[in-house]
Amino acid sequence: MSVGRELKDIGEFGLIDRIAARTGAGAGVVIGIGDDAAAFQAPSGRINLVTTDMLVEGVHFDLSFCDPFSLGRKAMAVNLSDLAAMGGEPRHFLLSLAVPSATTLDFLDECMRGMLQRAEEFGVTLIGGDTCSSPDRLVISITLLGDQFPERIVRRRGARPGDRVCVTGTVGDSAVGLVLLKNGKGDEPIVRRHLDPTPRVREGKALADARLASAMIDLSDGLLADLGHILDQSSVGARIHLDALPLSVGFRENATVASPQSLSPALAGGEDYELLFTVHPKDMPDVFRLMEQMGTPVTEIGAITDERKLSVIGSDGEEIPFGKMGYDHFS
Amino acid sequence: MSVGRELKDIGEFGLIDRIAARTGAGAGVVIGIGDDAAAFQAPSGRINLVTTDMLVEGVHFDLSFCDPFSLGRKAMAVNLSDLAAMGGEPRHFLLSLAVPSATTLDFLDECMRGMLQRAEEFGVTLIGGDTCSSPDRLVISITLLGDQFPERIVRRRGARPGDRVCVTGTVGDSAVGLVLLKNGKGDEPIVRRHLDPTPRVREGKALADARLASAMIDLSDGLLADLGHILDQSSVGARIHLDALPLSVGFRENATVASPQSLSPALAGGEDYELLFTVHPKDMPDVFRLMEQMGTPVTEIGAITDERKLSVIGSDGEEIPFGKMGYDHFS
């Protein structure tokens, strides 16, 4: 019905109405879209969690590579992933959009459809936001709210020497997928790992509820960089075994396309949105059992040390010098 | 110390550290900056309020007109104003910044100093956010959290026929100030009303605590447009008396510069960030008394009607046809 119509045809309030019409009421929402602020309440005994992520066209996404539906799903997923890394239960979100006026309504509808689909998968409701025009680039800023019992929240700072370092799923796929996408190989399955990552919300919450993770983070900046955040905040070090890294078939087939040093996307590539967490050795059997119940692969890749240093160990047992520790947005 | 240094010299994590170093702990903050999400808790019996506003360079601000310190203050103020309009107590905020890499550290420091100064005035603490690069324009997105007892929250939808329509301060100053600014008259005092608006946080909370306002909104889109939101959501109409509009000396001296139809900035000009609220007639003396105690001017400008129509009445008692109902960002 909206063929060829653009945002400028319906205006800011039209856009808000259009978005509001697609959202329902969520548990704990006292006031939703349409007032100066939204109101919400955490279930008794729980405290609120909040995280925010901004995606800027030309920095985080390129509209010549990504379809609007996947973009909407990913914008939601990256926020869900942050809440997952705390072991929280996601509940509500606010959406701010800065939209170039020539953006088509079809594009916006598809983007919203993807975002709301991802949100619904995890029981998350849109409760507010802001819309405005943008001179040139699309900007999507999401603030995600959730909650958890305070004693179950998993922070970055809880890793202790001897804890095992674990990661869900496989690593490096997103970085390899992005290179394939840029090389015109968008049909490779691994590309979906970049365009439409799966936030590990259920896994994060299950680990938190079972009190199995001593520290946790999601992989957004790259394995070494994100592990570095845990180490910094926990005042510890780690030894990671290169041979232990969980790599997908797609990664093994394509990693050399992305980098001559074929493991560097697994160590430094960002945006996998897997969970990286540390576990007391006695809890490892419970972790494997829990993840098996959920159908989620989990791999032990190393251990926490008291020496404040991050070492990557090769198959010969020797430490590998490794420079690039992740992707810095400003570098 | 940072003369000539640019954001690209310190990188994303450097920027986060720089911002985090200036923030303290706030009441109710369980986890602040530095984890995947922040955690906070409302005082017992209260529910959470949340609002978000995004400012885009070239849309909401022009760096050739506004200094970074005022920009930071305003970015905070527009969010505080939204929370004020609910009668809430602001507590914490998240800041997302998309920053062109050539931005100087001096600029960012000044912007953060203004933002944090405004936040501190109202006891608000930075608890998280996101930073990234921007190819060209600065984008500032703030999410403000607060709370209030649920029965005291003031919504847009509570206006009833017979209620009086009141507004704090004066109207139209920001729109006139902006025109003066664009005409190179940045020294006129009224220009500050555009660059550095005062959020009516204390007034909004006092009205809510005393249960004196039946509906409330802050003036961001313009008097008629914002009153229109109250009327829509309350399913009522209003009659506004043009002669009753509170106008500043600066407005009277300069409004014709802004518009040949000299009252149109008062009716349709946005960004005054005053509070517009409705009051049962029996409560009007209490409203005047409360605002007098606070030293804040308040003016009765009309009344709510059961006819679903917004009328502006001139000094001759006749209705004035008035087309422009406010500024739509996409129009």
Interface residues (C-beta under 8 A of the other chain):
Chain A: L7 K8 I10 G11 E12 F13 L15 V30 I31 G34 D35 D36 A37 A38 A39 F40 Q41 A42 I47 N48 L49 V50 T51 T52 D53 M54 V56 G58 V59 H60 D82 L83 A85 M86 G88 L94 S96 L97 A98 V99 S101 I127 G128 G129 D130 T131 C132 S133 S134 P135 D136 R137 V139 S141 T143 L144 L145 G146 P150 I153 R155 R156 R157 M216 I217 D218 Q233 D328 H329 F330 S331
Chain B: L7 K8 I10 G11 E12 F13 L15 V30 I31 G34 D35 D36 A37 A38 A39 F40 Q41 A42 I47 N48 L49 V50 T51 T52 D53 M54 V56 G58 V59 H60 D82 L83 A85 M86 G88 L94 S96 L97 A98 V99 S101 I127 G128 G129 D130 T131 C132 S133 S134 P135 D136 R137 V139 S141 T143 L144 L145 G146 P150 I153 R155 R156 R157 M216 I217 D218 Q233 D328 H329 F330 S331
